[in-house]
Amino acid sequence: MLEILLIDDSESDAKLIRRTAQRANVLNPIVHCPTGEEGLAHLETAADLPGLVLLDINMPGMNGYDVLRAIRGSDRTDIAALPVVFLTTSESPDEVVAAYRDSVNSYVVKPVDMAGFQKIMAGLSQYWFEIVALPHEDPAGPRS
């Protein structure tokens, strides 16, 4: 089963995402890295790459854009092709444009309540693990 890599400096958001994913019956394990540097190190050393990267924009040190550019610029084509979703509090139209310009796959604004998070986690899981073919899997094989 493909994991979800969550790169977010907020421990409370990470706990909320895990809890709401469980309530939304998301079976994919969620690996949390609190910094961009740790997230990139995880990608470089993981035995199996995640099926999805959830990435916060506003983090100290490497921000989400820095991490996204590092992923897209990776010498490893399997890392460069990973689906990356910005999951952020920013609703700025300029941020949305910048994110897509830098080749993010989706831009999702963090909801303010648990029900909203649960809906988002269910939708992301369904879309990325049941509907689309991911770059490092057999399109005819299982997606979860």
GUPAMAR-229910 format. One record per atom (N, C-alpha, C): residue number from 0; x, y, z. Coordinates in pm, 1 decimal, always signed. Layout:
N
+-----+----------+----------+----------+
: num :       c1 :       c2 :       c3 :
+-----+----------+----------+----------+
: NUM :        X :        Y :        Z :
...
+-----+----------+----------+----------+
//
This chain:
144
+-----+----------+----------+----------+
: num :       c1 :       c2 :       c3 :
+-----+----------+----------+----------+
:   0 :    +84.9 :   -117.6 :     +0.0 :
:   0 :     +0.0 :     +0.0 :     +0.0 :
:   0 :    +89.1 :   +123.4 :     +0.0 :
:   1 :    +61.8 :   +216.2 :    -88.0 :
:   1 :   +142.5 :   +336.8 :    -99.9 :
:   1 :   +119.5 :   +430.7 :    +17.9 :
:   2 :   +228.4 :   +488.2 :    +66.7 :
:   2 :   +216.3 :   +581.6 :   +177.6 :
:   2 :   +188.5 :   +722.5 :   +127.5 :
:   3 :   +144.9 :   +804.5 :   +220.4 :
:   3 :   +130.7 :   +948.1 :   +199.6 :
:   3 :   +241.3 :  +1013.8 :   +280.9 :
:   4 :   +320.7 :  +1096.9 :   +216.2 :
:   4 :   +424.9 :  +1170.6 :   +286.8 :
:   4 :   +370.7 :  +1309.5 :   +316.8 :
:   5 :   +359.6 :  +1342.3 :   +444.3 :
:   5 :   +312.8 :  +1472.9 :   +489.2 :
:   5 :   +433.6 :  +1552.4 :   +536.4 :
:   6 :   +459.0 :  +1665.0 :   +469.9 :
:   6 :   +567.8 :  +1753.9 :   +509.5 :
:   6 :   +503.2 :  +1881.5 :   +560.3 :
:   7 :   +502.9 :  +1896.9 :   +692.8 :
:   7 :   +431.2 :  +2007.4 :   +757.0 :
:   7 :   +493.6 :  +2030.5 :   +894.0 :
:   8 :   +526.2 :  +2155.7 :   +924.0 :
:   8 :   +590.4 :  +2186.6 :  +1051.1 :
:   8 :   +494.1 :  +2185.3 :  +1169.2 :
:   9 :   +365.1 :  +2180.3 :  +1144.6 :
:   9 :   +266.1 :  +2183.0 :  +1251.8 :
:   9 :   +232.2 :  +2042.0 :  +1298.8 :
:  10 :   +275.8 :  +2009.8 :  +1419.8 :
:  10 :   +244.9 :  +1878.9 :  +1477.8 :
:  10 :    +94.2 :  +1862.8 :  +1498.4 :
:  11 :    +25.5 :  +1972.2 :  +1535.3 :
:  11 :   -119.5 :  +1962.9 :  +1556.6 :
:  11 :   -192.0 :  +1937.4 :  +1424.4 :
:  12 :   -147.7 :  +1999.6 :  +1315.7 :
:  12 :   -209.0 :  +1970.9 :  +1185.6 :
:  12 :   -181.3 :  +1826.8 :  +1143.8 :
:  13 :    -60.7 :  +1778.3 :  +1169.8 :
:  13 :    -27.4 :  +1640.4 :  +1134.7 :
:  13 :   -117.2 :  +1541.8 :  +1209.9 :
:  14 :   -138.4 :  +1566.8 :  +1338.1 :
:  14 :   -226.8 :  +1480.2 :  +1416.6 :
:  14 :   -369.4 :  +1486.2 :  +1363.2 :
:  15 :   -414.8 :  +1606.5 :  +1330.0 :
:  15 :   -549.6 :  +1623.4 :  +1276.8 :
:  15 :   -564.6 :  +1552.3 :  +1142.8 :
:  16 :   -465.3 :  +1563.2 :  +1058.3 :
:  16 :   -470.3 :  +1497.1 :   +927.7 :
:  16 :   -474.1 :  +1345.9 :   +945.7 :
:  17 :   -392.1 :  +1292.9 :  +1035.1 :
:  17 :   -394.8 :  +1148.2 :  +1061.1 :
:  17 :   -531.1 :  +1103.1 :  +1114.2 :
:  18 :   -584.1 :  +1179.1 :  +1210.7 :
:  18 :   -712.3 :  +1142.8 :  +1271.8 :
:  18 :   -826.0 :  +1148.5 :  +1169.5 :
:  19 :   -829.1 :  +1253.5 :  +1089.1 :
:  19 :   -937.7 :  +1265.8 :   +992.0 :
:  19 :   -922.0 :  +1165.9 :   +877.5 :
:  20 :   -798.1 :  +1133.0 :   +843.2 :
:  20 :   -776.8 :  +1030.2 :   +740.9 :
:  20 :   -830.7 :   +896.6 :   +789.5 :
:  21 :   -805.4 :   +865.6 :   +915.6 :
:  21 :   -855.9 :   +740.6 :   +972.6 :
:  21 :  -1008.9 :   +739.2 :   +970.8 :
:  22 :  -1070.0 :   +850.8 :  +1010.4 :
:  22 :  -1216.4 :   +858.5 :  +1010.9 :
:  22 :  -1274.8 :   +852.4 :   +870.5 :
:  23 :  -1196.2 :   +895.1 :   +770.2 :
:  23 :  -1242.3 :   +890.9 :   +631.4 :
:  23 :  -1206.7 :   +757.5 :   +565.3 :
:  24 :  -1160.2 :   +661.5 :   +645.3 :
:  24 :  -1123.6 :   +528.4 :   +597.2 :
:  24 :  -1009.8 :   +529.9 :   +495.5 :
:  25 :   -918.5 :   +623.8 :   +511.4 :
:  25 :   -797.5 :   +626.2 :   +429.8 :
:  25 :   -702.3 :   +523.6 :   +490.2 :
:  26 :   -671.6 :   +421.0 :   +414.3 :
:  26 :   -590.5 :   +311.2 :   +464.9 :
:  26 :   -441.4 :   +333.4 :   +445.2 :
:  27 :   -404.0 :   +424.6 :   +358.4 :
:  27 :   -263.4 :   +450.7 :   +330.5 :
:  27 :   -194.4 :   +505.3 :   +454.5 :
:  28 :    -79.4 :   +449.6 :   +489.0 :
:  28 :     -5.7 :   +503.7 :   +603.8 :
:  28 :    +43.3 :   +645.5 :   +574.6 :
:  29 :    +42.1 :   +728.6 :   +677.1 :
:  29 :    +88.5 :   +866.5 :   +664.1 :
:  29 :   +219.6 :   +879.3 :   +739.9 :
:  30 :   +324.3 :   +919.4 :   +667.7 :
:  30 :   +454.9 :   +944.2 :   +726.8 :
:  30 :   +469.9 :  +1095.5 :   +737.5 :
:  31 :   +496.4 :  +1143.8 :   +858.3 :
:  31 :   +507.5 :  +1287.7 :   +882.1 :
:  31 :   +653.0 :  +1329.2 :   +896.6 :
:  32 :   +692.1 :  +1429.3 :   +818.7 :
:  32 :   +823.2 :  +1492.7 :   +832.1 :
:  32 :   +798.0 :  +1640.0 :   +863.2 :
:  33 :   +850.7 :  +1691.1 :   +975.6 :
:  33 :   +820.2 :  +1827.9 :  +1016.9 :
:  33 :   +900.6 :  +1937.0 :   +945.9 :
:  34 :   +997.3 :  +1899.9 :   +863.8 :
:  34 :  +1073.0 :  +2000.6 :   +789.0 :
:  34 :  +1089.1 :  +1955.7 :   +644.3 :
:  35 :  +1113.5 :  +2053.7 :   +558.5 :
:  35 :  +1137.8 :  +2022.2 :   +418.1 :
:  35 :  +1261.6 :  +1937.0 :   +399.9 :
:  36 :  +1364.7 :  +1966.9 :   +477.4 :
:  36 :  +1488.4 :  +1889.6 :   +468.6 :
:  36 :  +1464.7 :  +1742.9 :   +504.0 :
:  37 :  +1387.0 :  +1719.6 :   +611.0 :
:  37 :  +1357.2 :  +1580.7 :   +650.2 :
:  37 :  +1272.3 :  +1510.3 :   +545.2 :
:  38 :  +1178.3 :  +1583.8 :   +486.9 :
:  38 :  +1094.5 :  +1525.3 :   +381.8 :
:  38 :  +1176.6 :  +1482.9 :   +261.5 :
:  39 :  +1269.8 :  +1568.3 :   +218.3 :
:  39 :  +1354.6 :  +1534.4 :   +104.1 :
:  39 :  +1446.9 :  +1417.8 :   +137.5 :
:  40 :  +1499.4 :  +1414.9 :   +259.1 :
:  40 :  +1584.4 :  +1303.1 :   +301.0 :
:  40 :  +1505.1 :  +1173.3 :   +300.1 :
:  41 :  +1379.3 :  +1180.0 :   +344.4 :
:  41 :  +1294.4 :  +1060.4 :   +342.8 :
:  41 :  +1277.3 :  +1009.3 :   +199.9 :
:  42 :  +1253.9 :  +1100.3 :   +107.0 :
:  42 :  +1236.2 :  +1058.9 :    -32.5 :
:  42 :  +1361.8 :   +991.4 :    -87.2 :
:  43 :  +1476.3 :  +1043.6 :    -50.9 :
:  43 :  +1602.6 :   +989.3 :   -101.4 :
:  43 :  +1636.1 :   +853.1 :    -42.2 :
:  44 :  +1587.1 :   +824.0 :    +77.7 :
:  44 :  +1627.5 :   +701.2 :   +145.9 :
:  44 :  +1516.8 :   +597.0 :   +157.4 :
:  45 :  +1394.8 :   +631.1 :   +122.2 :
:  45 :  +1282.2 :   +538.2 :   +138.5 :
:  45 :  +1297.8 :   +416.8 :    +47.6 :
:  46 :  +1264.7 :   +301.4 :   +100.4 :
:  46 :  +1268.1 :   +179.3 :    +20.2 :
:  46 :  +1165.3 :   +187.7 :    -92.4 :
:  47 :  +1049.5 :   +243.9 :    -61.0 :
:  47 :   +943.8 :   +264.8 :   -159.3 :
:  47 :   +899.7 :   +409.7 :   -151.1 :
:  48 :   +883.8 :   +472.6 :   -265.4 :
:  48 :   +839.5 :   +611.3 :   -266.8 :
:  48 :   +691.8 :   +620.4 :   -230.2 :
:  49 :   +651.2 :   +734.0 :   -173.4 :
:  49 :   +509.4 :   +751.3 :   -142.2 :
:  49 :   +427.8 :   +766.6 :   -270.6 :
:  50 :   +299.5 :   +745.3 :   -258.0 :
:  50 :   +210.7 :   +766.5 :   -371.4 :
:  50 :   +168.0 :   +911.1 :   -382.5 :
:  51 :   +185.5 :   +987.2 :   -273.1 :
:  51 :   +139.8 :  +1125.4 :   -269.8 :
:  51 :   +221.2 :  +1201.4 :   -165.8 :
:  52 :   +256.3 :  +1326.2 :   -198.9 :
:  52 :   +322.2 :  +1415.4 :   -104.5 :
:  52 :   +225.8 :  +1528.9 :    -72.8 :
:  53 :   +191.3 :  +1543.9 :    +54.3 :
:  53 :   +113.9 :  +1658.1 :   +101.8 :
:  53 :   +213.9 :  +1754.9 :   +162.3 :
:  54 :   +212.9 :  +1878.6 :   +115.1 :
:  54 :   +319.2 :  +1972.2 :   +147.5 :
:  54 :   +262.1 :  +2106.3 :   +191.1 :
:  55 :   +303.2 :  +2151.0 :   +309.2 :
:  55 :   +266.1 :  +2283.5 :   +357.3 :
:  55 :   +356.8 :  +2385.6 :   +289.3 :
:  56 :   +307.3 :  +2506.2 :   +269.8 :
:  56 :   +389.7 :  +2611.5 :   +208.7 :
:  56 :   +471.9 :  +2683.7 :   +314.3 :
:  57 :   +405.9 :  +2726.8 :   +420.6 :
:  57 :   +469.1 :  +2814.2 :   +519.4 :
:  57 :   +538.7 :  +2734.2 :   +628.0 :
:  58 :   +667.8 :  +2707.7 :   +605.0 :
:  58 :   +748.7 :  +2635.5 :   +701.8 :
:  58 :   +880.3 :  +2710.1 :   +719.3 :
:  59 :   +938.8 :  +2703.8 :   +839.4 :
:  59 :  +1071.2 :  +2765.0 :   +856.6 :
:  59 :  +1176.5 :  +2685.3 :   +780.1 :
:  60 :  +1286.8 :  +2748.4 :   +749.9 :
:  60 :  +1390.4 :  +2680.4 :   +671.9 :
:  60 :  +1343.1 :  +2667.6 :   +528.5 :
:  61 :  +1342.3 :  +2547.4 :   +478.7 :
:  61 :  +1290.8 :  +2524.5 :   +342.8 :
:  61 :  +1139.6 :  +2537.6 :   +345.6 :
:  62 :  +1087.1 :  +2632.8 :   +269.5 :
:  62 :   +941.4 :  +2642.8 :   +261.8 :
:  62 :   +890.3 :  +2544.9 :   +155.9 :
:  63 :   +759.3 :  +2539.7 :   +141.7 :
:  63 :   +699.8 :  +2444.5 :    +48.2 :
:  63 :   +746.1 :  +2461.9 :    -95.1 :
:  64 :   +765.0 :  +2586.2 :   -138.6 :
:  64 :   +813.0 :  +2609.8 :   -274.8 :
:  64 :   +953.8 :  +2554.3 :   -294.0 :
:  65 :  +1039.6 :  +2572.7 :   -192.4 :
:  65 :  +1175.1 :  +2518.1 :   -200.5 :
:  65 :  +1172.1 :  +2366.4 :   -213.4 :
:  66 :  +1086.5 :  +2303.2 :   -134.0 :
:  66 :  +1074.9 :  +2157.3 :   -137.9 :
:  66 :  +1019.9 :  +2112.7 :   -272.6 :
:  67 :   +916.7 :  +2180.2 :   -320.4 :
:  67 :   +857.1 :  +2145.7 :   -449.9 :
:  67 :   +961.7 :  +2156.7 :   -560.8 :
:  68 :  +1039.0 :  +2264.2 :   -561.6 :
:  68 :  +1142.3 :  +2281.2 :   -664.9 :
:  68 :  +1248.9 :  +2172.9 :   -654.5 :
:  69 :  +1282.4 :  +2133.1 :   -531.6 :
:  69 :  +1381.3 :  +2025.6 :   -513.2 :
:  69 :  +1326.7 :  +1892.6 :   -565.8 :
:  70 :  +1199.8 :  +1867.4 :   -540.5 :
:  70 :  +1138.3 :  +1744.1 :   -591.6 :
:  70 :  +1135.6 :  +1746.6 :   -743.6 :
:  71 :  +1085.0 :  +1853.1 :   -800.9 :
:  71 :  +1074.7 :  +1862.0 :   -947.1 :
:  71 :  +1211.1 :  +1864.3 :  -1015.3 :
:  72 :  +1313.9 :  +1912.7 :   -945.2 :
:  72 :  +1447.4 :  +1920.0 :  -1001.8 :
:  72 :  +1535.4 :  +1801.4 :   -968.5 :
:  73 :  +1478.5 :  +1699.9 :   -904.0 :
:  73 :  +1556.9 :  +1584.1 :   -863.6 :
:  73 :  +1615.7 :  +1512.4 :   -985.2 :
:  74 :  +1738.0 :  +1462.4 :   -968.0 :
:  74 :  +1800.6 :  +1381.0 :  -1072.3 :
:  74 :  +1730.5 :  +1246.6 :  -1086.6 :
:  75 :  +1658.9 :  +1206.2 :   -983.5 :
:  75 :  +1583.6 :  +1080.1 :   -988.6 :
:  75 :  +1447.2 :  +1108.0 :  -1050.0 :
:  76 :  +1421.1 :  +1052.8 :  -1165.7 :
:  76 :  +1294.9 :  +1080.3 :  -1234.2 :
:  76 :  +1174.6 :  +1028.7 :  -1155.9 :
:  77 :  +1194.4 :   +923.5 :  -1074.9 :
:  77 :  +1082.1 :   +872.9 :   -996.2 :
:  77 :  +1041.6 :   +972.2 :   -887.4 :
:  78 :  +1137.7 :  +1045.3 :   -832.9 :
:  78 :  +1107.0 :  +1148.1 :   -733.4 :
:  78 :  +1048.9 :  +1270.5 :   -803.0 :
:  79 :  +1108.7 :  +1312.1 :   -913.4 :
:  79 :  +1062.8 :  +1431.8 :   -985.1 :
:  79 :   +917.7 :  +1418.6 :  -1032.6 :
:  80 :   +873.4 :  +1296.3 :  -1056.8 :
:  80 :   +737.7 :  +1273.7 :  -1108.2 :
:  80 :   +632.6 :  +1254.7 :   -999.5 :
:  81 :   +672.1 :  +1257.1 :   -872.0 :
:  81 :   +576.1 :  +1233.7 :   -763.9 :
:  81 :   +463.2 :  +1336.7 :   -765.4 :
:  82 :   +341.3 :  +1293.3 :   -738.2 :
:  82 :   +232.9 :  +1389.9 :   -722.6 :
:  82 :   +249.0 :  +1467.3 :   -591.9 :
:  83 :   +244.3 :  +1599.0 :   -602.4 :
:  83 :   +260.5 :  +1686.9 :   -487.8 :
:  83 :   +138.2 :  +1776.3 :   -476.3 :
:  84 :    +78.8 :  +1777.3 :   -358.2 :
:  84 :    -36.7 :  +1861.5 :   -329.1 :
:  84 :     +2.8 :  +1959.6 :   -220.4 :
:  85 :    -12.1 :  +2088.7 :   -249.1 :
:  85 :     +4.5 :  +2187.5 :   -143.0 :
:  85 :   -120.4 :  +2182.6 :    -56.6 :
:  86 :   -102.3 :  +2163.9 :    +71.9 :
:  86 :   -209.6 :  +2166.3 :   +170.9 :
:  86 :   -171.4 :  +2276.9 :   +267.8 :
:  87 :   -236.6 :  +2392.4 :   +252.8 :
:  87 :   -188.5 :  +2513.3 :   +317.5 :
:  87 :   -302.6 :  +2600.6 :   +367.1 :
:  88 :   -269.7 :  +2694.3 :   +453.7 :
:  88 :   -371.4 :  +2788.1 :   +503.4 :
:  88 :   -389.4 :  +2907.7 :   +411.3 :
:  89 :   -297.3 :  +2928.3 :   +320.0 :
:  89 :   -301.5 :  +3046.6 :   +233.8 :
:  89 :   -408.3 :  +3035.2 :   +125.5 :
:  90 :   -492.7 :  +3136.3 :   +119.0 :
:  90 :   -594.2 :  +3143.6 :    +13.5 :
:  90 :   -558.9 :  +3249.7 :    -89.9 :
:  91 :   -437.3 :  +3298.3 :    -86.6 :
:  91 :   -392.4 :  +3404.8 :   -175.3 :
:  91 :   -393.6 :  +3360.5 :   -321.6 :
:  92 :   -463.2 :  +3435.2 :   -408.0 :
:  92 :   -460.9 :  +3400.8 :   -551.1 :
:  92 :   -318.7 :  +3400.3 :   -608.2 :
:  93 :   -232.2 :  +3487.9 :   -558.7 :
:  93 :    -93.2 :  +3490.0 :   -605.2 :
:  93 :    -20.7 :  +3361.7 :   -567.8 :
:  94 :    -48.9 :  +3308.2 :   -448.1 :
:  94 :    +11.6 :  +3181.6 :   -405.4 :
:  94 :    -34.8 :  +3066.9 :   -495.9 :
:  95 :   -162.7 :  +3066.9 :   -529.0 :
:  95 :   -216.7 :  +2960.7 :   -615.1 :
:  95 :   -147.2 :  +2963.6 :   -750.7 :
:  96 :   -135.5 :  +3081.3 :   -809.8 :
:  96 :    -69.9 :  +3094.7 :   -940.2 :
:  96 :    +76.1 :  +3050.6 :   -930.0 :
:  97 :   +145.9 :  +3095.8 :   -827.2 :
:  97 :   +286.8 :  +3058.4 :   -809.6 :
:  97 :   +303.2 :  +2907.8 :   -793.2 :
:  98 :   +211.8 :  +2846.7 :   -719.9 :
:  98 :   +219.9 :  +2701.8 :   -697.0 :
:  98 :   +206.7 :  +2624.1 :   -827.4 :
:  99 :   +107.6 :  +2658.3 :   -907.4 :
:  99 :    +90.4 :  +2587.2 :  -1034.4 :
:  99 :   +202.5 :  +2619.9 :  -1131.9 :
: 100 :   +255.5 :  +2740.1 :  -1126.4 :
: 100 :   +369.7 :  +2777.1 :  -1210.8 :
: 100 :   +490.5 :  +2689.3 :  -1176.9 :
: 101 :   +503.9 :  +2654.7 :  -1048.5 :
: 101 :   +614.0 :  +2569.2 :  -1004.7 :
: 101 :   +580.9 :  +2419.9 :  -1013.6 :
: 102 :   +473.5 :  +2386.9 :  -1081.8 :
: 102 :   +435.3 :  +2248.0 :  -1113.1 :
: 102 :   +380.9 :  +2167.1 :   -996.8 :
: 103 :   +308.0 :  +2232.0 :   -905.1 :
: 103 :   +235.0 :  +2154.9 :   -804.7 :
: 103 :   +120.1 :  +2084.6 :   -877.0 :
: 104 :    +80.0 :  +1968.2 :   -828.6 :
: 104 :    -29.9 :  +1896.9 :   -893.4 :
: 104 :   -166.3 :  +1946.9 :   -849.8 :
: 105 :   -176.6 :  +1990.7 :   -724.3 :
: 105 :   -302.5 :  +2044.0 :   -671.9 :
: 105 :   -271.7 :  +2141.1 :   -559.4 :
: 106 :   -365.3 :  +2232.1 :   -537.9 :
: 106 :   -352.4 :  +2332.2 :   -432.5 :
: 106 :   -480.1 :  +2324.4 :   -350.1 :
: 107 :   -467.2 :  +2287.6 :   -223.0 :
: 107 :   -583.0 :  +2269.9 :   -135.6 :
: 107 :   -564.4 :  +2357.9 :    -12.0 :
: 108 :   -668.0 :  +2435.4 :    +19.5 :
: 108 :   -664.5 :  +2519.9 :   +138.9 :
: 108 :   -711.1 :  +2436.5 :   +258.0 :
: 109 :   -630.8 :  +2440.8 :   +365.6 :
: 109 :   -667.3 :  +2366.8 :   +486.6 :
: 109 :   -799.9 :  +2419.7 :   +540.4 :
: 110 :   -891.2 :  +2330.7 :   +569.3 :
: 110 :  -1017.8 :  +2374.2 :   +628.1 :
: 110 :   -999.3 :  +2412.8 :   +774.8 :
: 111 :  -1101.4 :  +2476.4 :   +828.5 :
: 111 :  -1092.4 :  +2522.9 :   +966.9 :
: 111 :  -1152.6 :  +2424.9 :  +1067.0 :
: 112 :  -1214.5 :  +2318.7 :  +1020.2 :
: 112 :  -1278.9 :  +2225.4 :  +1112.7 :
: 112 :  -1249.2 :  +2080.3 :  +1074.2 :
: 113 :  -1277.7 :  +1990.6 :  +1166.9 :
: 113 :  -1249.1 :  +1849.7 :  +1146.6 :
: 113 :  -1329.8 :  +1791.3 :  +1030.7 :
: 114 :  -1455.6 :  +1829.2 :  +1019.2 :
: 114 :  -1538.7 :  +1777.0 :   +910.2 :
: 114 :  -1479.5 :  +1814.6 :   +774.4 :
: 115 :  -1429.0 :  +1936.1 :   +764.1 :
: 115 :  -1366.6 :  +1979.9 :   +639.6 :
: 115 :  -1241.0 :  +1900.8 :   +608.0 :
: 116 :  -1158.3 :  +1876.7 :   +710.5 :
: 116 :  -1037.8 :  +1796.0 :   +691.3 :
: 116 :  -1074.2 :  +1654.2 :   +649.3 :
: 117 :  -1177.0 :  +1597.8 :   +710.7 :
: 117 :  -1217.9 :  +1461.5 :   +677.7 :
: 117 :  -1262.7 :  +1453.4 :   +532.0 :
: 118 :  -1337.3 :  +1552.4 :   +486.7 :
: 118 :  -1383.7 :  +1556.0 :   +347.5 :
: 118 :  -1265.0 :  +1565.6 :   +252.0 :
: 119 :  -1169.5 :  +1650.2 :   +285.3 :
: 119 :  -1051.5 :  +1666.1 :   +200.2 :
: 119 :   -970.5 :  +1537.3 :   +196.0 :
: 120 :   -947.1 :  +1474.9 :   +310.0 :
: 120 :   -867.6 :  +1352.8 :   +312.7 :
: 120 :   -935.8 :  +1240.4 :   +234.5 :
: 121 :  -1066.1 :  +1229.0 :   +247.2 :
: 121 :  -1139.0 :  +1127.1 :   +170.8 :
: 121 :  -1127.4 :  +1154.8 :    +21.3 :
: 122 :  -1142.6 :  +1281.1 :    -17.4 :
: 122 :  -1134.9 :  +1317.1 :   -158.7 :
: 122 :   -996.0 :  +1297.2 :   -216.5 :
: 123 :   -893.7 :  +1337.5 :   -142.3 :
: 123 :   -756.9 :  +1317.9 :   -190.0 :
: 123 :   -724.8 :  +1170.1 :   -204.6 :
: 124 :   -763.8 :  +1092.0 :   -106.1 :
: 124 :   -737.5 :   +948.9 :   -111.3 :
: 124 :   -807.5 :   +884.6 :   -230.2 :
: 125 :   -933.1 :   +917.8 :   -247.5 :
: 125 :  -1007.7 :   +858.7 :   -358.5 :
: 125 :   -945.0 :   +897.9 :   -491.8 :
: 126 :   -916.1 :  +1025.7 :   -508.7 :
: 126 :   -862.2 :  +1071.5 :   -636.3 :
: 126 :   -724.1 :  +1011.1 :   -663.9 :
: 127 :   -630.7 :  +1026.8 :   -568.4 :
: 127 :   -492.8 :   +987.3 :   -594.6 :
: 127 :   -467.0 :   +837.5 :   -585.8 :
: 128 :   -552.2 :   +762.5 :   -513.3 :
: 128 :   -524.6 :   +620.1 :   -496.6 :
: 128 :   -628.2 :   +528.3 :   -560.3 :
: 129 :   -740.0 :   +583.6 :   -606.9 :
: 129 :   -841.4 :   +499.8 :   -670.4 :
: 129 :   -871.7 :   +539.6 :   -813.8 :
: 130 :   -851.0 :   +664.7 :   -849.5 :
: 130 :   -892.1 :   +713.6 :   -981.3 :
: 130 :   -775.6 :   +724.9 :  -1078.4 :
: 131 :   -668.8 :   +793.5 :  -1039.1 :
: 131 :   -559.8 :   +819.8 :  -1132.9 :
: 131 :   -455.5 :   +709.3 :  -1131.2 :
: 132 :   -382.3 :   +698.7 :  -1240.9 :
: 132 :   -265.4 :   +610.8 :  -1246.5 :
: 132 :   -146.1 :   +692.5 :  -1200.0 :
: 133 :    -70.3 :   +637.5 :  -1108.2 :
: 133 :    +47.5 :   +705.9 :  -1057.0 :
: 133 :   +169.4 :   +667.0 :  -1139.1 :
: 134 :   +271.7 :   +753.5 :  -1146.3 :
: 134 :   +383.2 :   +730.6 :  -1237.6 :
: 134 :   +468.4 :   +607.9 :  -1207.7 :
: 135 :   +469.3 :   +558.4 :  -1087.2 :
: 135 :   +556.0 :   +445.9 :  -1054.9 :
: 135 :   +480.2 :   +317.3 :  -1024.5 :
: 136 :   +358.9 :   +308.2 :  -1078.0 :
: 136 :   +283.7 :   +185.3 :  -1055.8 :
: 136 :   +230.3 :   +133.1 :  -1187.6 :
: 137 :   +193.5 :     +8.0 :  -1187.3 :
: 137 :   +132.8 :    -52.9 :  -1303.5 :
: 137 :    -10.8 :     -6.9 :  -1313.5 :
: 138 :    -50.3 :    +62.7 :  -1423.4 :
: 138 :   -186.8 :   +114.2 :  -1434.8 :
: 138 :   -294.3 :     +6.8 :  -1420.6 :
: 139 :   -260.9 :   -117.7 :  -1449.7 :
: 139 :   -359.6 :   -225.1 :  -1439.7 :
: 139 :   -364.4 :   -285.8 :  -1299.8 :
: 140 :   -265.5 :   -250.1 :  -1215.5 :
: 140 :   -256.6 :   -310.9 :  -1082.2 :
: 140 :   -337.0 :   -237.7 :   -979.5 :
: 141 :   -331.4 :   -284.1 :   -854.6 :
: 141 :   -406.2 :   -219.0 :   -745.9 :
: 141 :   -352.0 :    -80.6 :   -716.6 :
: 142 :   -438.2 :     +7.0 :   -670.2 :
: 142 :   -401.6 :   +146.3 :   -647.9 :
: 142 :   -402.9 :   +186.3 :   -501.6 :
: 143 :   -418.6 :    +95.6 :   -412.0 :
: 143 :   -420.7 :   +136.9 :   -271.4 :
: 143 :   -320.6 :    +62.8 :   -189.3 :
+-----+----------+----------+----------+
//
